[in-house]
Amino acid sequence: MRRPHEHPSAAADERFALVLGALTMSEHDPAVRRLSEAFGGEPDGIRERLIGEPAVVSRRLGFASGAEMFVHDDTVVAVVLDLSSGPDAQGGLDLSDWIPGLDNGSTVEDFKNVFGKSWWFGGHSSRCFPVDGAFARFVTVGHSTQLDRVVVSPQELRAAPCPEDEDCEACADLVVRRGPAADFDLEATIESLADAVQDDRLREDAHWVRLADLTLLHSSGLMDAVESQFLCRTCGRVICLTLRRDAPPAVTHATVDAAMRRHLGVIPPVELWGDPERIDAAARALRYVDHRPGSWFLLEKEGRLHLDARYSSGMVDGSVLVLLDESEREGYRSGGTEYLSELARRIDDSSPHREGSPYYARDLLRGADGAAYRAEVTAAIVNHSWVAEQRRRSGTST
């Protein structure tokens, strides 16, 4: 706490400098020891767990003052100033002791005045501000304006998940390890992820390799790396399970932004790597036929043609999936892709998300099987590049 002769702003400035100086340092570095002393001495609570694969040893150090440190493989990755108990109650810090110009009642506008106008919304009731080579995250209680904690880390929120989410009840323990050496068990981890998808703790991203296909496709040797991704519905982290041709399996926790930036090669047709059951299932699902970038995809299923058409109307942006009727199939036979582009334009102009549109009731994505259709569409179009590349090489049109 502040000593009587200290100037409040000067004391807070020194303490915040201790926070910044501890980031990326070893837990045993003098800078970290000084910060621990400012927090009240030795931590009174330590939680240790393994994260991901290869495993990272995470230590969560809690102090009676209400502060926390997160340490990954002996490197400080975050410092948490917990204000949840209030400045005068045991267990909560007084923010004015740590950051000049702020207190436990500070708003986002107050943070802007101290750290500058450059900030971004980080999800989960948080906002992130760059500060002196690090980042300070303003976290409120739920969707209220009440300040709950400030998290200071060397990485911006879009690059690395919140360390507080490492204890997420929905996804923290999905990686399975066996034996005294805690060896990674791939088969059991796949089962664990599948169970979490089944009970709706995770949402599998259809833009990546299906979990059910992961080992089949990896065993084929056709790709350097295969990856499945899953969004945790509770904490918002993305779990990435990656199998590489010349490296051990890997499990990574990523932000949505970072996960989208990961690279996956073009997935070969299922006929080249699937077992008979998987090939038969693919034959009965939607398959890619053709497309016009940014406008439409033509898909086929058991001899029937479907058009996935994009639309945009004000703040609404999406797509509809319609089964082509006889007149539309005839239009495609006689007019080719130009007809489909004109049809997609008519669909867009009709505002198909509104009931007054003739395409509203025809949209298969709105029906009882909408989720299944959406997954089929995604699976069919996400790797259309393979088909396009083969056609290009053979000299046929797309």
N, C-alpha and C positions, 0 to 999 in steps of 0.2 A: 504493500500500500504506500501511498504518498507520504513522505516525511514532511513535518510542518514547514521547514525552511525551503522546500523545493517549490519552484514555480510550476504550476500544474502543466502548462504546455510543454515546458522543457523536460519535465519528468516523463510525460507521456511520449514525447518524441524519442527519448533515449530508450524507453521500453519497446516502442515499435521498431526501433533500429535493432534491438536484440532479436525480435521475431524474424526480421528480414535476414539478419546475419546467421541464423540457425538453419535456414533452408538449404538443402542439398549437402549439409554437413553430416559427418558421422555422429551417431548417438553419443559417442564418447569425446567429441571435439569440445575444446574449451568454450566455443561460442554456444554450443547446445547446453553445456553445463551452466553457463551464466543465465541462459533463459530459464532453465529448470529452477534455478535458485530464485529468480524473479517470480516464478509461478508458485513458490512456497517450498522448494526443496525437492526431495525424492517423490516420484509419482506414488500415489496411494492405490492405484489400480492399473494392472497391465493385462491386456488381452493380446494373445499371440495366435495367429493362424497362418496357414499356407494359402496363397492365392494363385490361381491359374496353373499353367504348365508350360515350360519349366516353372517349378514352384518359386514364388517370391515369398520370403518370410516377412509378414507384416506384424508390426508391434504397435498397439494403440495404448499410449501412455496417458493416463488420466491423473489430474492433479486436484487436490482438495479445493483449490481456488476457483475451479470451474474451467480450467484450460485443458487442452489435450494436444498431444503431438502424435503424428502418424509417421512411422519409420518403416521403410521398405529396404530389406537387405542392408541394414545399418546406414541408411541415408534418410534424412528428414525430408518428407515429401509434402507435409502440410502441418500448419499450426492452427488450432481452433480456439477462438476466444468465445466461450459459451456464456451467454448473458441470460439464459432462460430463467434463472432464479431471481433476477433483478439485482441492481447494484448494491442493495443493502442486505440481501439475504445470503445465508451461507450456501455456497455451491455456485454462485454466479459472479462473474467479473463485472467491474465498473469500466465500461469502454473508455470513459474519459481518462482513466489511468494509463491507457495504452495507445490511443490515437488522438492527437491534438485536434480539437474542433468537433469531436463526436462524443456522444454519450448513448446510454441505453435507449433513449427515446428518439434517436436520430432516424430520419427518413431517407429515402433514396435521394431526394434533393440535397439533403445535408451531405451525403456521400459525394455527390457531384461537385459540391462546393469545395470539398476537401481534396478529392482525387482527380477532379476534372470531369468534363462532360463525356469523355470517351468511355462507354460501357456497353454491355449487351446483356440481354435477358438470357439466363442460363437454365431455365426450366426448374421445376421443383421449388418454386417460390424463391428464386435466387437471382441476383444480378452481379456481374463480374466487372471489376474496375482494375485496369493496369496501374501499377504503382512501383516505381523504383526497381524495375527488372523483375518484379513478381506480380501476383494478381491477388486482389482482395475480393472475396465473395460475400455479398450482403445477403443473408438468409432470413426470411421472415417466418412467422408461425403460420403454417398452412398458406391460405390465400389472403391473410390479413396484412396489415402494414406494420404489425408489431415485430420489432427486430429480435431475432432469436439467437443468432451467432454470426460471427465473422470468421471466415476461413481464409487463411493466407497460404498460398502455394506458389511454387516456381513455374507451374504450367497453367495455361488458361483452361477454363472449364470445357471448351470445345475440344481440347486435345486429350484430356485425361478424365476418367470418371471421378466423381466425388469420393474421397476416401471414407466418408461416413457410411457410404453404401456397401462397404465391404461386409457389414454384418446384416445385410438384407435377408430377412427370413425366407423370402421366396427363392433366391438364387445363390446364396452364399456358399452352400454346401453341395452343389451339384457335381463338382469334380470328385471322382471316387479314387481313393488311394488304398493300397493293401500292404499288409506286412509291417514289420518293425521299421523298415526303411521308407515307409509311406510311398511305395512305388505307384506310379500312375497306372490306372486300369482303364484302358480305352473302351473295352466292351461294356464294362459296368457304367462308365461315364455316358456312353451313348444311350444306354437304358435309362439312366437317371434323367438325361435331357428329354428323352421321349416321354417319360412319365410327367415331367413338368409341362410339356406342351399339351399332353392329354388332359391334365387337370387345370389348364389355362393359367398357370403361373408364367409361362413363356409363350411368346408368339413367334412361330418359325417364319423367317423371311423367305418367301418363295422366289426371290430374285437370285438366291444362291443355291447351292446344291442341297437337295432334300436330305435330311438326316438318314432316311431309309436307304438312300442311294450312296451315301458317303463312302463306305468301305468297298462296295462293288466298283464304283468308279475309280477309287484309289488303286484297287488291285489290278485294274486293267492296264495301268501304266501309261494311259493316253494323255494324262495331264501332269504337269510338274507339281501342281498343288490343287487340292480340292478343299472347299470350305463351306460349312453351314453356319448360319447366323441366327441368333434368337434374341428377341427383345424381352427384357424382364418387365412385366406389367406393373410391378411394384416400385422399383427404384429407377427404371428407365435406362439401365445399362444394357449394352449389347454383348452377348457372349459369342465369341467366334471360335469354333472348333476347326482346326486346320490339320490336314494330313498332307505331308510333302513326300515327294518321291525319294529324296536323299536326306531326310532329316526326321527326327522323332516327332510325334504328334505335339500340337501346341493348343493351349486354351488361353484366349486373351479376353479381358474385359475392356470394352471400348465405349466411348460416347457414340451417340447416333451419328454425329457429324464425322467422326473418325472412321466409324465402320463403313459409312458410305464411300469413303475415299480408298478403301482397300481394293485390291485388284483381284479379279477372278478371270481366268482365261475362258475362252469359248468352250462350252460343254459339248462334247461330241454326241451324235444321235444315240439314243438308248440301244439301238440295234447293235452297236459296236461294243457295248460293255455290260448290258443288262442280262439277267438270267431270263429264262422263258416267261416266268410269271410277270416280271417287270416289263418285258417287251409287250406282252399281251395287254397289260394295263395301259401302256402308252398308246397302243393301237386303238383303244377305246376312248381315249381322251382327245381334247382339242389339239390340233397340230398347226404349226405355222404354214401359211401358203404364200403370202405376199404382204407388202406394206408400203405406205407413203409416210416418210418421216414427219412426225408431229401431227399427223392427221388420222390415219387409220391403220388397222391390221386386219387382214383377211385370214380367217381360221377355218379349218375343216374338221368335222367330227362325224364319222360313220356316214360319209357321203353328203352331209349337210354343211352348207356354208354359213359362217357367222362373221359379222363385221363388228369389230371393236373400234368405235369412233370417238375421237376426242371432242370435247366441247368446252367452251369458255363463255361465261355470262356474268359480267360484273365480278363479284367476289367468288363466284362458284366456278370451279374448274374440275373436270373429271372425265369419265368416259362411260359410254353405254355399250352393251353387248346385245345385238339384235340378230335373230335368225332370219336370213334372207328368205323372202317369200318367192313364189314362182316368177312374178313380174320383175323382181329385183335380180333374181338369178339370170333371167333372160337379158336384162339390161347389162349385166356383167359379161355375159357371153358375147353380146353384140358390141358393147362399148368398152370392155376391158377396164383398165385401172382408171381411165378418165371418168367412166361412169361411177365407179366407187368413190372417187374424190368429190364428184358432184353430189352423190348421196350423203356423204359425210358432211358436206356443207349444208345440205338441207336439214340434217339432223341437228347440227350446231345452231342453225338459225331458229329452230323450233323450240329452243330452251328445253331439252329433253328431261331436265330435272324437275320440270313443272308438270302437273297433271294434265294441263291443257294440250301438251304435246302428243301427237300421235305415236311417238316413240317411247313415251313414259311407261305405258303398260307393257310394251314389248321388251323392255330392258330386263334381260335375264339376271342382271346383277342385283335387281331389286326383289326378286322372288325368294321363295323359301330356300332355294338352293344357291342363293347369290354368293355366299362365301365360297362354296365349292367351285362355282363357275369362275370366280375371281382368281382363285388359286390356279385353276387350269389355264386361264388366259395368261397369267404371269409366267407359269412354267413353259407355256408354248412360245411366248414371244421373247423371253429374256435371252435366249441363246440363238435367235434367228440368224445371227451373224455367221454361224457355221453353215447354214443352208445357203446364205447369200455368197459365202466364200466358195463353196463347192460349185455353185452355178457360175460364178465368175470364172473359175478355172476351166469349167467345161465349155464356156462360151455361150451359155444360155442366159436369157434375160431373167430378172427377178420380178 
